Every structure is written in structure tokens, then in C-alpha cells.
Amino acid sequence: MDHSPNHPVDFYRSLPKVELHRHLEGSLRLRTLLEVARSHGMDLLGTARLRPLVQVREEDPLTSDNFLSKFQTLRRFYRSSEIIGRITREAIADAAADNVRYMELRFTPIALSRVENFSLSEVIDWVVQGSRDASEEFGVITRLIISVNRHESPELAAGVFDLAVERKDDCIVGVDLAGDETNFPAQPFAGSFEKARRAGLRVTAHAGEWGGAGNIAAAITQLGAERIGHGVRVLEDPAVVALARNRGTVFEVCVTSNYQSGVVSALRDHPLPQMLAAGLNVTINTDDPSISQITLGEEYYTVCEQLEVPLATLRQRVLAAANASFLPPEARTDLVSALEQEFPVVND
């Protein structure tokens, strides 16, 4: 099959996919939010009133403040174990509908616990159970990544990671650092990440999104990050490019999110093609599909049809994502083999 610059979006929806960077908290269906609002008497009734609070619209300012403000509303919905379980199930169902074969779904237990003062262990167990059940129901291999935010105390993060380690054989495969990288450095969390890594969990970290390339270097050298969430500012420093390339660091790039949050000023100027040209190991992801109103298939479409990345390169990147998964080696090999057979062979 030859690459054409005019494949319709349905073609990309039909392709098998791997998602390494998707937040549970950014994957809530609008319909579900409306139902929860009604059942709990929340003052957000009506699609017209709710949508601007939880999704980025064309008329919105494309800034980090606007993008992150959506989470302030979304965090009001985690009212019960049933709701958290439903949100988890629906996130996996939506991935299945988009032909995602493997997904690593990250979530922030601290955020999920706060509205109703749930215990962190309860919240983690609800997501684990929902993920396990939905994975079997919808046929999406799903693993979980526990995320903490930089503005939280390192002591609290250490406690969350201890809970993750206790459940590392229960579909939890990794830990993540997210949040405000401009004002909160990675170094205070280094000890917690080292402990989690020694216990068998894998490490990814948000960096080089709203902060500079130096934050990527810190995530790699101080946290032991194998993968970098976003990382699109890596090209600002050739030394960091060389570090990431030499380490084989994987970049979890989220094109639409980077545009909507103001990381790049225009979609056509996204540095993903330049990152590939620099020899970096790039994967393609959604970040927060509900907030951005996208699917991974639509993200593939954007990468190939707007950024003009060849279809053969997209195939390589999907296989690269499978190879970068936090699965055990044998399961990872099986995933790559299945994708190689299913994804069309392309000659550009």
C-alpha cells in the first residue's frame, strides 16, 4: 500500500494503535459527566454550560492556564467508587472503539481521592478493578501508571508509590511525575522514583512541555526516566538531544494537546517531524482525549496529513510504542508481532 497524502480520517481510525500517554482524568465522556451532575445535584446541568468547563473549544485561548483549568471542574466528579469504576471502564471502551490494541492509562490517586476524602489505597484499587474488568470485556490490553504532581510533597508521593509497589503485579506497571515543571523541580522526588524502580516499576515523567530541555535531562538523569511525557522542547538543547538519543529515551508526544495548551503556537509548527529527523524515539499519543475532543486515530491523521509524516513512518512509530511499552519482555514481543501482522505494510 503506497502512502497518499489524502487518506481519510476513517483510514487512520481503522489502524491498530498503541497508546502510552493517556490520562484517566482527561478521558471522561461528556454524557457521563452530565449524568453524574444530575444524580449528585451539581450546579453544572446542561451541555452548553458544562462543555466549556471540561473541553477545549475553538474559541478558547490556547494557553496552559485554560487547558489545565478543565481539570478543576473534572475533579469535582469523582464522587463514588461506582463513578470511578465507570470512568475507567468507559475510557477503555472508547480506546477499543478506536482500535487501540494496547494502552497505558495513567491516573493521579491524590486527585481522585480528594473530593470525598477517599483513601488512596481505595482509589487505586477501584481503578485497578475497573481496568482489569474492562480490559477483559473490550479486548484492550491495559496497564496502569501511577502519577503524582510536582507541587505535592515528596513525602506524599513516596506514600503513593509504596501503594503502587504493593500492587505492581496487579496491572500497575509504572510511575510518573506530572504538573508544574516551571516552578517545581524533579530532584526532590528522585529517592521515591529510585525506590519504585528498584521494586520493579518503570519510570516515565512529564518534562520539556512547559519547561525547557533541561527538565528533560533532569528527568532522565535524576529520576531514571525511560520515557518522557511530551518532551517537545528537547530540540532547544543539542546536548539533551544527544543524551536522549544515546539513552534511547522514548518521547510520548501529544500533538493536539501541545497545540491546545500553547506549547506550540501553530499545529503546522509542531516539532514532531524535527524530533524524528534528529533520531529521537518518538511515539504518538492523545494525552487527554475528552478535553481535546480527539481520538488516537484522529491524532494519527493529524500527524500524517497535516505534519506530512509518511505512513511508513507512522507504522514504525506504532511499533516503537509497542516496543517501549512497560510490558514484560515476552508479552511485549507478542504485542509487536501482532501489530506487525495487522498494520499495513507501507512503501513510501
C-alpha positions as CSV (number, residue, x, y, z in Angstrom):
1,M,0.0,0.0,0.0
2,D,1.5,3.3,-1.1
3,H,1.3,6.4,1.1
4,S,-1.1,9.0,-0.1
5,P,-1.4,12.5,1.4
6,N,-5.2,12.1,1.1
7,H,-6.1,9.2,3.4
8,P,-9.4,10.0,5.1
9,V,-9.7,10.0,8.9
10,D,-11.6,6.7,8.8
11,F,-8.5,5.0,7.4
12,Y,-6.5,6.1,10.4
13,R,-9.3,5.0,12.8
14,S,-9.1,1.5,11.3
15,L,-5.4,1.1,12.0
16,P,-4.2,-0.8,15.1
17,K,-2.9,1.5,17.8
18,V,-0.7,1.8,20.9
19,E,-1.3,4.5,23.5
20,L,1.4,5.2,26.0
21,H,0.2,8.6,27.3
22,R,-3.4,8.9,28.2
23,H,-4.7,10.4,31.5
24,L,-7.8,8.8,33.0
25,E,-8.8,12.2,34.4
26,G,-8.8,13.6,30.8
27,S,-10.9,10.8,29.3
28,L,-14.4,11.4,30.8
29,R,-17.4,11.3,28.5
30,L,-19.4,14.4,28.5
31,R,-22.6,12.4,28.7
32,T,-21.4,10.7,31.8
33,L,-20.5,14.0,33.4
34,L,-24.0,15.3,32.8
35,E,-25.5,12.1,34.3
36,V,-23.2,12.4,37.4
37,A,-24.1,16.1,37.7
38,R,-27.8,15.4,37.7
39,S,-27.6,12.5,40.1
40,H,-25.5,14.5,42.6
41,G,-27.2,17.8,42.3
42,M,-24.2,19.6,40.9
43,D,-24.7,23.1,39.5
44,L,-23.4,22.2,36.1
45,L,-26.5,21.0,34.4
46,G,-26.8,21.3,30.6
47,T,-24.3,20.5,27.9
48,A,-23.9,24.2,26.9
49,R,-22.9,25.1,30.4
50,L,-20.7,22.1,31.0
51,R,-18.8,21.8,27.8
52,P,-16.7,25.0,28.1
53,L,-15.6,23.9,31.6
54,V,-14.3,20.5,30.6
55,Q,-13.3,20.7,26.9
56,V,-11.1,23.0,24.8
57,R,-13.1,24.8,22.1
58,E,-12.0,26.6,19.0
59,E,-12.8,30.0,20.6
60,D,-10.8,29.2,23.8
61,P,-7.4,30.9,24.4
62,L,-4.8,28.3,23.6
63,T,-2.8,28.5,26.9
64,S,-1.7,26.2,29.6
65,D,-3.9,28.0,32.1
66,N,-7.0,27.4,30.0
67,F,-6.1,23.8,29.3
68,L,-5.4,23.0,33.0
69,S,-8.5,24.8,34.2
70,K,-10.6,21.9,32.7
71,F,-9.2,19.6,35.4
72,Q,-10.5,21.9,38.2
73,T,-14.0,21.0,37.1
74,L,-13.4,17.4,36.2
75,R,-12.0,16.7,39.7
76,R,-15.5,17.5,41.1
77,F,-17.0,14.4,39.6
78,Y,-15.1,11.6,41.5
79,R,-17.9,11.1,43.9
80,S,-18.0,7.3,44.4
81,S,-16.3,4.0,43.7
82,E,-19.0,3.4,41.1
83,I,-18.3,6.6,39.3
84,I,-14.5,6.0,39.3
85,G,-15.1,2.4,38.1
86,R,-17.4,3.7,35.4
87,I,-15.0,6.3,34.2
88,T,-12.2,3.7,34.0
89,R,-14.5,1.3,32.0
90,E,-15.6,3.9,29.6
91,A,-12.0,5.1,28.9
92,I,-11.1,1.6,27.9
93,A,-14.3,1.1,25.9
94,D,-13.5,4.3,24.0
95,A,-10.0,3.1,23.3
96,A,-11.4,-0.2,22.0
97,A,-13.7,1.6,19.6
98,D,-10.7,3.4,18.2
99,N,-8.8,0.1,17.6
100,V,-6.3,0.7,20.4
101,R,-4.7,-2.7,21.0
102,Y,-2.6,-1.7,24.0
103,M,-2.9,1.2,26.3
104,E,-1.1,2.5,29.4
105,L,-3.6,4.6,31.3
106,R,-2.2,6.9,33.9
107,F,-4.1,8.4,36.8
108,T,-3.4,10.5,39.9
109,P,-4.7,8.9,43.0
110,I,-4.3,12.0,45.1
111,A,-6.6,14.0,42.7
112,L,-9.2,11.2,42.6
113,S,-9.3,10.9,46.4
114,R,-9.8,14.5,47.4
115,V,-13.4,15.3,46.7
116,E,-14.8,12.7,49.0
117,N,-11.7,12.1,51.1
118,F,-11.3,8.5,49.9
119,S,-8.2,6.7,51.0
120,L,-5.5,6.5,48.4
121,S,-5.5,2.7,48.6
122,E,-9.2,2.5,47.9
123,V,-9.0,4.8,44.9
124,I,-6.1,2.8,43.4
125,D,-8.0,-0.5,43.9
126,W,-11.1,0.9,42.2
127,V,-9.2,1.9,39.1
128,V,-7.3,-1.4,39.1
129,Q,-10.5,-3.4,39.3
130,G,-12.3,-1.3,36.7
131,S,-9.3,-1.6,34.4
132,R,-9.0,-5.3,34.8
133,D,-12.7,-5.9,34.1
134,A,-12.9,-3.5,31.1
135,S,-9.7,-4.9,29.6
136,E,-11.2,-8.4,29.5
137,E,-14.6,-7.0,28.3
138,F,-13.3,-4.9,25.4
139,G,-10.1,-6.8,24.5
140,V,-7.7,-3.9,25.1
141,I,-4.5,-4.9,26.9
142,T,-4.5,-2.1,29.5
143,R,-1.8,-1.4,32.1
144,L,-1.8,1.4,34.7
145,I,0.7,4.1,35.6
146,I,0.5,5.9,38.9
147,S,1.1,9.7,38.6
148,V,2.0,12.3,41.2
149,N,2.2,16.0,40.7
150,R,5.3,18.1,41.3
151,H,3.5,20.6,43.6
152,E,2.7,17.8,46.0
153,S,5.0,16.9,48.8
154,P,7.7,14.3,48.1
155,E,6.6,12.5,51.2
156,L,3.1,12.2,49.9
157,A,4.4,11.0,46.6
158,A,6.5,8.4,48.3
159,G,3.4,7.0,50.0
160,V,1.5,6.8,46.8
161,F,4.4,4.9,45.1
162,D,4.6,2.5,48.1
163,L,0.9,1.6,47.3
164,A,1.8,1.2,43.7
165,V,4.6,-1.2,44.5
166,E,2.3,-3.3,46.6
167,R,0.1,-3.7,43.5
168,K,2.8,-4.0,40.9
169,D,1.6,-7.5,39.9
170,D,-2.0,-6.2,39.6
171,C,-1.7,-4.4,36.2
172,I,0.3,-1.4,37.6
173,V,3.5,-1.1,35.6
174,G,4.9,2.3,36.2
175,V,5.1,5.7,38.0
176,D,5.0,9.2,36.6
177,L,5.7,12.8,37.6
178,A,3.4,15.4,36.2
179,G,2.4,19.0,36.9
180,D,4.1,22.4,37.1
181,E,7.6,21.8,35.8
182,T,8.4,25.5,35.7
183,N,8.2,26.1,39.4
184,F,8.8,22.6,40.9
185,P,12.0,20.6,40.1
186,A,12.2,16.9,39.8
187,Q,15.1,16.4,42.2
188,P,13.1,16.2,45.4
189,F,11.3,13.1,44.1
190,A,14.4,11.3,43.0
191,G,14.5,9.0,46.0
192,S,10.9,7.9,45.6
193,F,11.5,7.1,41.9
194,E,14.6,5.1,42.7
195,K,12.8,3.1,45.3
196,A,9.9,2.4,42.9
197,R,12.3,1.5,40.1
198,R,14.2,-0.9,42.3
199,A,10.9,-2.6,43.3
200,G,10.2,-3.3,39.6
201,L,8.1,-0.4,38.4
202,R,9.1,1.5,35.3
203,V,9.5,5.3,35.1
204,T,8.1,8.0,32.9
205,A,8.0,11.7,33.6
206,H,6.4,14.8,32.1
207,A,9.2,17.2,31.1
208,G,10.0,19.6,28.3
209,E,6.4,20.6,27.8
210,W,6.0,24.0,29.6
211,G,9.6,23.9,30.8
212,G,12.9,23.8,28.9
213,A,15.1,21.0,27.7
214,G,17.0,21.0,31.0
215,N,13.9,19.4,32.7
216,I,14.2,16.5,30.2
217,A,17.8,16.0,31.2
218,A,16.8,16.1,34.9
219,A,14.0,13.5,34.4
220,I,16.5,11.2,32.7
221,T,19.4,11.6,35.0
222,Q,17.7,12.3,38.3
223,L,14.6,10.2,38.1
224,G,15.8,7.5,35.8
225,A,13.0,8.1,33.3
226,E,12.9,5.7,30.4
227,R,10.2,7.7,28.7
228,I,9.4,11.4,28.6
229,G,5.9,12.7,28.6
230,H,5.7,15.3,25.8
231,G,9.4,16.4,25.7
232,V,8.8,18.6,22.7
233,R,11.3,21.3,23.8
234,V,14.2,18.8,23.7
235,L,15.4,20.4,20.4
236,E,16.3,23.6,22.3
237,D,19.5,22.0,23.6
238,P,21.6,19.7,21.3
239,A,23.3,18.2,24.4
240,V,19.9,17.0,25.7
241,V,19.0,15.7,22.2
242,A,22.3,13.7,22.3
243,L,21.6,12.5,25.8
244,A,18.1,11.3,24.9
245,R,19.3,9.7,21.7
246,N,22.2,7.9,23.4
247,R,19.9,6.6,26.2
248,G,17.2,5.5,23.8
249,T,14.7,7.7,25.7
250,V,11.2,7.4,24.3
251,F,9.1,10.5,23.8
252,E,5.4,10.3,24.4
253,V,4.3,13.1,22.1
254,C,0.8,14.5,22.1
255,V,0.4,16.8,19.1
256,T,-3.1,18.3,19.6
257,S,-2.6,18.7,23.3
258,N,0.7,20.6,22.7
259,Y,-1.2,23.0,20.4
260,Q,-4.2,23.5,22.6
261,S,-2.1,24.2,25.7
262,G,0.0,26.8,23.9
263,V,3.3,24.7,23.9
264,V,3.4,25.3,20.1
265,S,1.9,28.4,18.5
266,A,0.6,26.6,15.4
267,L,-0.2,23.0,14.7
268,R,1.8,23.0,11.5
269,D,4.8,24.1,13.5
270,H,4.8,21.2,15.9
271,P,8.4,19.8,16.2
272,L,7.5,16.1,15.9
273,P,9.0,15.8,12.3
274,Q,12.1,17.6,13.5
275,M,12.4,15.2,16.5
276,L,12.2,12.3,14.2
277,A,14.8,13.8,11.9
278,A,17.1,14.2,14.9
279,G,16.9,10.5,15.5
280,L,14.7,10.6,18.6
281,N,12.4,7.7,19.5
282,V,9.0,9.4,19.2
283,T,5.6,7.9,19.8
284,I,2.2,9.4,19.2
285,N,-0.5,9.8,21.9
286,T,-3.6,11.7,22.9
287,D,-2.9,12.9,26.4
288,D,-6.5,13.9,27.3
289,P,-8.8,12.8,24.5
290,S,-12.0,14.1,26.1
291,I,-10.6,17.6,26.9
292,S,-9.1,17.8,23.4
293,Q,-12.1,16.2,21.7
294,I,-9.9,13.8,19.8
295,T,-9.2,10.1,19.3
296,L,-5.9,8.5,18.7
297,G,-7.0,7.8,15.1
298,E,-7.5,11.5,14.6
299,E,-4.1,12.2,16.1
300,Y,-2.6,9.8,13.6
301,Y,-4.5,11.6,10.9
302,T,-3.1,15.0,12.1
303,V,0.5,13.6,12.1
304,C,0.3,12.2,8.6
305,E,-2.0,14.6,6.8
306,Q,-1.0,17.9,8.4
307,L,2.5,17.4,9.6
308,E,3.2,15.2,6.5
309,V,4.8,12.3,8.3
310,P,4.9,9.4,5.9
311,L,2.6,6.5,6.6
312,A,5.6,4.1,6.7
313,T,7.0,6.3,9.5
314,L,3.7,6.1,11.4
315,R,3.9,2.3,11.2
316,Q,7.4,2.5,12.6
317,R,6.2,4.8,15.4
318,V,3.3,2.4,16.4
319,L,5.8,-0.5,16.6
320,A,8.2,1.8,18.5
321,A,5.4,2.5,21.0
322,A,4.8,-1.2,21.4
323,N,8.5,-1.8,22.0
324,A,8.5,1.0,24.5
325,S,5.6,-0.4,26.5
326,F,6.1,-1.3,30.1
327,L,5.1,-4.9,29.5
328,P,7.4,-7.8,30.4
329,P,9.7,-8.8,27.5
330,E,7.7,-11.9,26.3
331,A,4.3,-10.0,26.3
332,R,6.0,-7.1,24.6
333,T,7.4,-9.3,21.8
334,D,3.9,-10.8,21.3
335,L,2.4,-7.3,21.0
336,V,4.9,-6.2,18.5
337,S,4.4,-9.4,16.5
338,A,0.7,-9.0,16.4
339,L,0.9,-5.3,15.3
340,E,3.4,-6.2,12.6
341,Q,1.0,-8.6,11.1
342,E,-2.1,-6.3,11.4
343,F,-0.6,-2.9,10.4
344,P,-0.5,-2.5,6.6
345,V,3.0,-2.8,5.1
346,V,3.7,0.6,3.5
347,N,6.2,1.7,0.9
348,D,6.6,5.4,0.7
